[in-house]
Amino acid sequence: MSGIPDLDVFQCDLDGINLIEASAGTGKTWNICGLYLRLLLERGLDVQQILVVTFTNAATAELRERIRTRIVETRNYLVSGIAPGGDPFVPTLVTGLVARQAIAEDDMIRRLDLALRTFDEASIFTIHGFCQRALGDNPFAAGLPMAMELIQDDSDLLMESVHDFWRRHIAGDALPAELISFIIGQGDTPESFARLLKRHLAKPLAISLWPDDLDAEPAIDSDALNSAYADVRGIWTDHRVAIADFLISSLGSLNGTTYKETSVREGATQWDELFRTADPLAPLGKHLRLYRDSTLNERKKKAATPPSHPFFTAAESFLALRETVDGALVLRRLRLIRSLLDEAGVRLRASKQARRVVSFDDMLFNVHDRLTNGSYPWLAASLKARFPAALIDEFQDTDPVQYEIFHKIYGAKDTPLFLVGDPKEAIYSFRHADLHTYLRARQHSTQESSLVANQRSSRELLAALNGLFTTNPSVFMLPGLDYH
């Protein structure tokens, strides 16, 4: 078990970056409400100033209702002295505020009345709602148009950018014939390129790993390839049946796992298909290799002599050349995709800004970009002044872009920031959750605590889970991810 202390929501320090690890059923919302009421009454913040962020509309609505209910219950207790049945939340909160902070009950009532009158303006958002508000309230600080229309689906604009790229880089005479043939063989289309671009734009901080030799320019000897193709095709045309029958009759000298009669016959069919296209760059079937010298030598039985035939030698020459050419074409295709991700993404964002429209992902990107590119240093200060305290629920669902936004605003650790979540849930990457982002936030936190008392599951189930997961202290393997 870890040495992380249990959270005492009514006495914990409110300053700095506070990371609260909380599994399902441990009272996350109960404690968030406690922190919210303390910020409201102890720190004297208005409901517009306390930023609360969660990750779905349903969770946002529920959290908004639970916080409002707690405000009502606390006010009623202060007025009548009657606490909600059986729940120690309100009496414990009020007693602590009176004893430790010397806050007069009349002052608390006035603050709660103001909170209820203005609660429709409470800053409780989804992450996208927060970004929309951040940009909408600070258009000058963010260097954006005064008003931008939210579009639910930007597929048409994305396809427009991809088609423009396809037209300039692929269509017409832009590419050599062998690369066009290779791209067709890979099944590349504007639609497939659009899917790649969409996935790339959804994770703008992801690191793209390209081959070290991506920018190399290996030569493509089309004449040699065409000549080898003509040689192997001519032998096959003259001796097709004899070649296949000879290889089948030689199966006894070859490894039976690789060489089966059905595989050899399928290979013959694939050679037929390749020669029918009259294209040396046509897609290759996986069983063609059974007819080449190198495979026959590698997969012969011990002490056996592999079958020999002029076609196997010609096939070796052709397939070896194809591998060299394919390697060069793979690099050219990857360079094309790299250009797509660089150019089409920039064009898409420029097109949206010109039309004054924004998608959900754009909201995150725009806020992150303005906070991190150095051109808008006043935006973080403006947002922190607007929201001098923040509570982030379901923090395990935060991806690198989202966390960087909060870190740029609250990273100075001089104002309250509470991050509440369960890192075990981040393992499954729901809503782009990133476990390493959670662990990075732990390194930045000034205070760490946990909620360990599960209120939802049976004692027997919890005992079984604790027994299972504490048997191996490194059950989750990653350093810093422990079972509490």
C-alpha positions as CSV (number, residue, x, y, z in Angstrom):
1,M,0.0,0.0,0.0
2,S,1.2,3.5,-0.8
3,G,2.0,6.2,1.7
4,I,-0.3,8.8,0.0
5,P,-2.5,10.4,2.7
6,D,-6.2,10.2,2.7
7,L,-7.9,13.4,1.6
8,D,-9.6,15.4,4.4
9,V,-11.7,17.6,2.2
10,F,-12.7,20.0,5.1
11,Q,-9.1,20.7,6.3
12,C,-6.8,20.1,3.3
13,D,-4.7,23.0,2.0
14,L,-6.5,24.8,-0.9
15,D,-3.4,26.2,-2.5
16,G,-1.1,24.8,-5.2
17,I,-1.6,21.8,-7.5
18,N,-3.5,19.1,-5.7
19,L,-3.7,15.6,-7.2
20,I,-6.4,13.5,-5.7
21,E,-6.4,9.8,-6.8
22,A,-9.9,8.4,-6.5
23,S,-11.2,5.1,-7.9
24,A,-14.9,4.7,-8.8
25,G,-17.2,4.7,-5.9
26,T,-14.9,6.5,-3.5
27,G,-17.0,9.8,-3.3
28,K,-15.3,12.0,-5.9
29,T,-18.4,14.2,-6.4
30,W,-19.0,14.4,-2.7
31,N,-15.5,15.7,-2.2
32,I,-15.6,18.0,-5.2
33,C,-18.7,19.6,-3.7
34,G,-16.8,20.1,-0.4
35,L,-13.9,21.8,-2.2
36,Y,-16.2,24.0,-4.1
37,L,-18.1,25.1,-1.0
38,R,-14.8,25.9,0.7
39,L,-13.6,28.0,-2.2
40,L,-16.9,29.8,-2.2
41,L,-17.1,30.5,1.5
42,E,-13.5,30.3,2.8
43,R,-11.8,32.0,-0.2
44,G,-14.8,34.3,-1.0
45,L,-14.8,33.4,-4.7
46,D,-17.9,33.8,-6.8
47,V,-19.5,30.9,-8.8
48,Q,-18.2,32.6,-12.0
49,Q,-14.6,32.4,-10.7
50,I,-14.5,28.7,-9.7
51,L,-13.8,26.7,-12.8
52,V,-15.1,23.1,-12.8
53,V,-14.3,20.9,-15.8
54,T,-15.4,17.4,-16.6
55,F,-15.5,15.5,-19.8
56,T,-19.1,14.8,-20.9
57,N,-22.3,16.8,-21.1
58,A,-24.1,14.4,-18.8
59,A,-21.4,14.5,-16.1
60,T,-21.3,18.3,-16.4
61,A,-25.1,18.5,-15.8
62,E,-24.9,16.1,-12.9
63,L,-22.0,17.9,-11.2
64,R,-23.8,21.3,-11.7
65,E,-26.9,19.9,-10.0
66,R,-25.0,18.3,-7.1
67,I,-23.1,21.5,-6.4
68,R,-26.2,23.6,-6.4
69,T,-28.0,21.1,-4.1
70,R,-25.1,21.4,-1.6
71,I,-25.3,25.2,-1.7
72,V,-29.0,25.0,-1.0
73,E,-28.5,22.5,1.9
74,T,-25.7,24.5,3.4
75,R,-27.8,27.7,3.3
76,N,-30.8,25.9,4.8
77,Y,-28.7,24.5,7.6
78,L,-27.3,27.9,8.5
79,V,-30.8,29.4,8.6
80,S,-32.7,26.6,10.3
81,G,-30.0,24.5,12.1
82,I,-31.5,21.3,10.5
83,A,-29.0,19.2,8.5
84,P,-30.0,16.9,5.6
85,G,-30.8,13.5,7.0
86,G,-27.8,11.3,7.9
87,D,-25.2,13.1,5.8
88,P,-22.4,14.8,7.9
89,F,-21.3,16.9,4.9
90,V,-23.1,20.2,5.8
91,P,-22.5,20.2,9.6
92,T,-18.9,19.3,9.3
93,L,-18.3,22.0,6.6
94,V,-20.0,24.7,8.6
95,T,-18.4,23.8,11.9
96,G,-15.0,23.8,10.4
97,L,-15.4,27.1,8.7
98,V,-16.7,28.7,11.9
99,A,-14.0,27.2,14.1
100,R,-10.9,27.4,11.9
101,Q,-11.7,30.4,9.7
102,A,-13.9,32.4,12.1
103,I,-16.4,33.1,9.3
104,A,-19.6,34.6,10.6
105,E,-22.8,32.6,9.7
106,D,-24.5,35.7,8.4
107,D,-21.6,36.2,6.0
108,M,-21.9,32.7,4.8
109,I,-25.6,33.0,4.2
110,R,-25.0,36.2,2.2
111,R,-22.4,34.5,0.0
112,L,-24.6,31.4,-0.5
113,D,-27.6,33.6,-1.4
114,L,-25.4,35.4,-4.0
115,A,-24.2,32.0,-5.3
116,L,-27.8,30.8,-5.8
117,R,-28.9,34.0,-7.5
118,T,-26.0,33.8,-10.0
119,F,-25.7,30.0,-10.3
120,D,-26.8,30.1,-13.9
121,E,-23.5,31.8,-14.6
122,A,-21.5,29.1,-12.7
123,S,-18.3,28.1,-14.6
124,I,-19.0,24.4,-14.8
125,F,-18.1,23.1,-18.3
126,T,-16.9,20.3,-20.4
127,I,-13.4,20.7,-21.6
128,H,-14.6,21.9,-25.0
129,G,-17.1,24.3,-23.3
130,F,-14.3,25.8,-21.3
131,C,-12.1,26.3,-24.4
132,Q,-15.0,27.9,-26.2
133,R,-15.6,30.3,-23.3
134,A,-11.8,31.0,-23.0
135,L,-11.6,32.0,-26.7
136,G,-15.0,33.8,-26.7
137,D,-14.2,35.9,-23.7
138,N,-10.7,36.7,-24.8
139,P,-10.8,37.2,-28.6
140,F,-8.2,40.0,-28.6
141,A,-5.9,38.2,-26.1
142,A,-6.1,35.1,-28.3
143,G,-5.7,36.9,-31.6
144,L,-8.9,35.4,-33.1
145,P,-12.0,36.7,-34.7
146,M,-14.6,38.2,-32.4
147,A,-17.1,35.5,-33.2
148,M,-16.7,32.0,-34.6
149,E,-19.4,29.5,-35.5
150,L,-19.2,26.1,-33.9
151,I,-19.6,23.3,-36.5
152,Q,-20.4,19.8,-35.3
153,D,-18.8,18.1,-38.3
154,D,-15.8,19.4,-40.3
155,S,-15.6,16.5,-42.7
156,D,-16.4,18.5,-45.7
157,L,-13.8,21.1,-45.0
158,L,-11.2,18.4,-44.2
159,M,-12.0,16.6,-47.5
160,E,-11.6,19.9,-49.3
161,S,-8.1,20.3,-48.0
162,V,-7.2,16.7,-48.8
163,H,-8.6,17.1,-52.4
164,D,-6.5,20.2,-52.8
165,F,-3.4,18.3,-51.7
166,W,-4.3,15.4,-53.9
167,R,-4.8,17.6,-56.9
168,R,-1.4,19.4,-56.4
169,H,0.8,16.5,-55.5
170,I,-0.7,13.3,-56.9
171,A,-3.2,13.9,-59.7
172,G,-2.1,14.6,-63.3
173,D,1.6,14.4,-64.0
174,A,2.8,15.3,-60.5
175,L,4.2,11.8,-59.7
176,P,6.3,9.3,-61.7
177,A,4.3,6.3,-63.1
178,E,5.9,3.8,-60.8
179,L,4.9,5.7,-57.7
180,I,1.3,6.2,-59.0
181,S,1.1,2.4,-59.5
182,F,2.5,1.8,-56.0
183,I,0.0,4.2,-54.4
184,I,-2.9,2.5,-56.2
185,G,-1.6,-0.9,-55.0
186,Q,-1.6,0.4,-51.4
187,G,-5.2,1.4,-51.7
188,D,-4.5,5.1,-51.2
189,T,-7.4,7.4,-52.0
190,P,-8.4,10.9,-50.9
191,E,-10.7,9.3,-48.4
192,S,-8.0,7.2,-46.8
193,F,-5.7,10.2,-46.7
194,A,-8.5,12.1,-45.0
195,R,-8.7,9.5,-42.3
196,L,-5.0,9.8,-41.7
197,L,-5.2,13.5,-41.5
198,K,-8.2,13.4,-39.1
199,R,-6.3,11.0,-36.8
200,H,-3.2,13.2,-36.9
201,L,-5.1,16.4,-36.1
202,A,-6.9,14.8,-33.2
203,K,-3.6,14.3,-31.4
204,P,-1.5,17.4,-32.3
205,L,1.2,16.7,-29.7
206,A,1.7,13.1,-30.7
207,I,5.3,12.4,-32.0
208,S,5.3,11.2,-35.6
209,L,8.0,8.5,-35.9
210,W,9.4,8.3,-39.5
211,P,12.2,6.1,-40.8
212,D,15.7,7.5,-40.3
213,D,16.3,7.3,-44.1
214,L,13.0,8.9,-45.0
215,D,14.7,11.6,-47.0
216,A,17.1,9.3,-48.8
217,E,16.6,9.0,-52.6
218,P,17.5,5.4,-53.6
219,A,17.6,5.0,-57.3
220,I,14.8,3.1,-59.1
221,D,16.1,1.1,-62.1
222,S,12.9,0.7,-64.0
223,D,14.6,-0.8,-67.0
224,A,16.2,-3.6,-65.0
225,L,12.9,-4.3,-63.3
226,N,11.0,-4.4,-66.6
227,S,13.6,-6.7,-68.1
228,A,13.5,-9.1,-65.1
229,Y,9.7,-9.1,-65.3
230,A,9.8,-9.9,-69.0
231,D,12.2,-12.8,-68.4
232,V,10.2,-14.4,-65.6
233,R,6.9,-13.9,-67.4
234,G,8.3,-15.5,-70.6
235,I,9.4,-18.7,-68.7
236,W,6.1,-18.9,-66.9
237,T,4.1,-18.5,-70.1
238,D,6.0,-21.4,-71.8
239,H,6.2,-23.8,-68.8
240,R,3.5,-22.9,-66.3
241,V,2.1,-26.3,-65.7
242,A,5.5,-28.1,-65.6
243,I,6.9,-25.5,-63.1
244,A,4.0,-25.9,-60.7
245,D,4.0,-29.8,-61.0
246,F,7.7,-29.9,-60.5
247,L,7.5,-27.9,-57.3
248,I,4.7,-30.0,-56.0
249,S,6.7,-33.2,-56.8
250,S,9.6,-31.8,-54.8
251,L,7.6,-31.2,-51.6
252,G,9.3,-34.1,-49.9
253,S,12.6,-32.1,-49.7
254,L,11.1,-29.0,-48.3
255,N,9.8,-27.8,-45.0
256,G,6.2,-28.9,-44.6
257,T,5.1,-25.9,-42.6
258,T,5.9,-23.5,-45.4
259,Y,5.5,-25.7,-48.4
260,K,2.1,-27.3,-48.8
261,E,0.4,-28.3,-52.0
262,T,-2.4,-25.9,-51.5
263,S,0.1,-23.0,-50.9
264,V,2.1,-24.0,-54.0
265,R,-1.1,-24.0,-56.2
266,E,-2.2,-20.7,-54.7
267,G,1.3,-19.3,-55.6
268,A,0.8,-20.4,-59.2
269,T,-2.5,-18.6,-59.3
270,Q,-0.9,-15.5,-57.9
271,W,1.8,-15.6,-60.6
272,D,-1.0,-15.9,-63.2
273,E,-2.6,-12.8,-61.8
274,L,0.7,-10.8,-61.8
275,F,1.4,-11.6,-65.4
276,R,-2.2,-10.9,-66.4
277,T,-1.8,-7.3,-65.3
278,A,1.3,-6.9,-67.5
279,D,2.5,-4.5,-64.7
280,P,5.8,-5.3,-62.9
281,L,4.7,-3.1,-60.1
282,A,1.3,-4.8,-59.5
283,P,0.5,-6.0,-56.0
284,L,2.4,-9.2,-55.1
285,G,0.6,-12.2,-53.5
286,K,2.3,-13.7,-50.4
287,H,2.8,-17.1,-52.0
288,L,4.9,-15.9,-54.9
289,R,8.0,-16.3,-52.7
290,L,7.6,-20.1,-52.7
291,Y,8.9,-20.1,-56.3
292,R,12.2,-18.2,-55.6
293,D,15.6,-19.7,-55.0
294,S,16.3,-18.0,-51.7
295,T,13.1,-19.3,-50.1
296,L,13.6,-22.8,-51.4
297,N,17.2,-22.8,-50.0
298,E,16.0,-21.4,-46.6
299,R,13.1,-23.8,-46.2
300,K,14.7,-27.1,-47.5
301,K,14.9,-30.0,-45.1
302,K,18.2,-30.7,-43.4
303,A,20.6,-32.5,-45.8
304,A,18.1,-32.2,-48.6
305,T,18.8,-30.6,-52.0
306,P,16.3,-27.9,-52.9
307,P,14.6,-28.2,-56.4
308,S,16.3,-26.1,-59.1
309,H,14.7,-24.6,-62.2
310,P,15.4,-21.6,-64.4
311,F,12.1,-20.1,-63.4
312,F,13.1,-20.1,-59.7
313,T,16.3,-18.3,-60.6
314,A,14.4,-15.7,-62.7
315,A,11.8,-15.3,-60.0
316,E,14.6,-14.6,-57.5
317,S,16.0,-11.9,-59.7
318,F,12.6,-10.2,-60.3
319,L,11.4,-10.4,-56.7
320,A,14.8,-9.1,-55.4
321,L,14.5,-6.1,-57.7
322,R,10.9,-5.6,-56.7
323,E,11.9,-5.4,-53.0
324,T,14.5,-2.8,-53.8
325,V,12.1,-0.7,-55.8
326,D,9.3,-1.2,-53.3
327,G,11.6,0.0,-50.5
328,A,12.3,3.2,-52.5
329,L,8.6,3.7,-53.2
330,V,7.7,3.1,-49.6
331,L,9.9,6.1,-48.7
332,R,8.5,8.3,-51.4
333,R,4.9,7.4,-50.3
334,L,5.8,8.2,-46.6
335,R,7.3,11.5,-47.7
336,L,4.0,12.2,-49.5
337,I,2.0,11.4,-46.3
338,R,4.3,13.6,-44.2
339,S,3.7,16.5,-46.6
340,L,-0.1,15.8,-46.3
341,L,0.0,16.0,-42.5
342,D,2.1,19.2,-42.6
343,E,0.4,21.1,-45.5
344,A,-3.3,19.9,-45.5
345,G,-3.6,20.4,-41.7
346,V,-2.3,24.0,-41.9
347,R,-4.6,24.7,-44.9
348,L,-7.6,23.3,-43.1
349,R,-7.1,25.5,-40.0
350,A,-6.5,28.5,-42.2
351,S,-9.6,27.8,-44.2
352,K,-11.7,27.5,-41.0
353,Q,-10.3,30.7,-39.6
354,A,-11.1,32.5,-42.8
355,R,-14.6,31.3,-42.7
356,R,-14.9,31.9,-39.0
357,V,-15.9,28.4,-38.1
358,V,-14.4,26.1,-35.4
359,S,-14.8,22.4,-34.6
360,F,-14.5,20.8,-31.1
361,D,-10.9,19.7,-31.7
362,D,-10.1,23.2,-33.0
363,M,-11.1,24.7,-29.7
364,L,-8.5,22.7,-27.8
365,F,-5.9,23.3,-30.5
366,N,-6.5,27.1,-30.6
367,V,-6.4,27.5,-26.8
368,H,-3.2,25.4,-26.5
369,D,-1.6,27.1,-29.5
370,R,-2.2,30.6,-28.0
371,L,-1.0,29.6,-24.6
372,T,2.2,27.9,-25.8
373,N,3.5,29.6,-28.9
374,G,4.8,32.7,-27.1
375,S,2.8,35.2,-29.2
376,Y,0.0,35.7,-26.7
377,P,1.7,35.9,-23.2
378,W,-1.2,37.7,-21.7
379,L,-3.8,35.0,-22.4
380,A,-2.8,32.7,-19.5
381,A,-2.9,35.7,-17.1
382,S,-6.2,36.7,-18.4
383,L,-7.7,33.2,-17.9
384,K,-6.2,32.9,-14.4
385,A,-7.7,36.2,-13.4
386,R,-11.0,35.1,-14.8
387,F,-10.9,31.7,-13.1
388,P,-8.6,31.9,-10.0
389,A,-9.4,28.4,-8.9
390,A,-10.1,25.2,-10.8
391,L,-11.4,21.7,-10.2
392,I,-10.8,19.1,-12.9
393,D,-13.0,16.0,-12.6
394,E,-12.2,12.7,-14.3
395,F,-8.6,13.9,-14.7
396,Q,-7.5,10.5,-16.0
397,D,-9.3,11.3,-19.3
398,T,-7.0,14.3,-19.9
399,D,-4.7,14.1,-22.9
400,P,-1.4,16.0,-23.4
401,V,-3.0,19.0,-25.1
402,Q,-5.7,19.4,-22.4
403,Y,-3.2,19.1,-19.5
404,E,-0.8,21.6,-21.1
405,I,-3.6,24.1,-21.2
406,F,-4.2,23.8,-17.5
407,H,-0.5,23.7,-16.7
408,K,0.1,26.9,-18.6
409,I,-2.6,28.7,-16.7
410,Y,-2.1,27.3,-13.2
411,G,1.5,25.9,-13.3
412,A,2.9,28.7,-11.1
413,K,1.3,26.8,-8.2
414,D,0.1,30.0,-6.5
415,T,-3.6,29.4,-7.0
416,P,-5.9,26.4,-6.2
417,L,-5.9,23.6,-8.9
418,F,-7.4,20.3,-8.0
419,L,-7.0,17.3,-10.3
420,V,-9.3,14.4,-9.4
421,G,-9.1,11.0,-11.2
422,D,-8.2,7.4,-11.3
423,P,-5.0,6.6,-13.3
424,K,-6.0,2.9,-13.6
425,E,-8.8,4.1,-15.9
426,A,-6.4,5.9,-18.1
427,I,-4.9,2.6,-19.1
428,Y,-7.8,2.1,-21.5
429,S,-7.4,5.4,-23.3
430,F,-11.0,6.4,-23.2
431,R,-11.6,9.9,-24.8
432,H,-7.9,10.0,-25.7
433,A,-6.9,9.5,-22.0
434,D,-3.1,9.3,-21.6
435,L,-1.6,7.6,-18.6
436,H,1.8,9.4,-19.0
437,T,0.0,12.7,-18.8
438,Y,-1.4,11.7,-15.5
439,L,2.0,10.7,-14.2
440,R,3.5,14.0,-15.5
441,A,0.9,15.9,-13.6
442,R,1.9,13.9,-10.4
443,Q,5.4,15.2,-10.8
444,H,4.1,18.8,-11.0
445,S,1.8,18.5,-8.0
446,T,2.5,20.2,-4.7
447,Q,0.2,17.9,-2.8
448,E,-1.0,14.4,-3.4
449,S,-3.8,12.6,-1.6
450,S,-6.3,9.8,-2.2
451,L,-9.8,8.6,-1.6
452,V,-9.6,5.0,-0.5
453,A,-13.0,4.2,1.1
454,N,-15.2,2.6,-1.6
455,Q,-18.8,3.4,-0.9
456,R,-20.3,1.3,-3.7
457,S,-19.0,-2.3,-3.7
458,S,-19.4,-5.1,-1.2
459,R,-16.7,-5.8,1.4
460,E,-16.1,-9.2,0.0
461,L,-15.5,-7.9,-3.6
462,L,-13.1,-5.2,-2.3
463,A,-11.2,-7.8,-0.1
464,A,-10.8,-10.0,-3.2
465,L,-9.6,-7.1,-5.4
466,N,-7.2,-5.9,-2.7
467,G,-5.8,-9.5,-2.3
468,L,-5.3,-9.9,-6.0
469,F,-3.7,-6.6,-6.8
470,T,-1.5,-6.2,-3.7
471,T,0.1,-9.6,-4.2
472,N,2.4,-8.1,-6.8
473,P,3.5,-4.5,-6.0
474,S,4.4,-3.9,-9.6
475,V,1.1,-5.3,-11.0
476,F,0.7,-2.3,-13.3
477,M,4.4,-2.4,-14.3
478,L,4.8,1.3,-15.0
479,P,6.8,3.1,-12.2
480,G,4.5,5.5,-10.3
481,L,1.3,3.6,-11.0
482,D,0.5,1.8,-7.8
483,Y,-2.6,0.1,-6.4
484,H,-4.1,1.7,-3.4
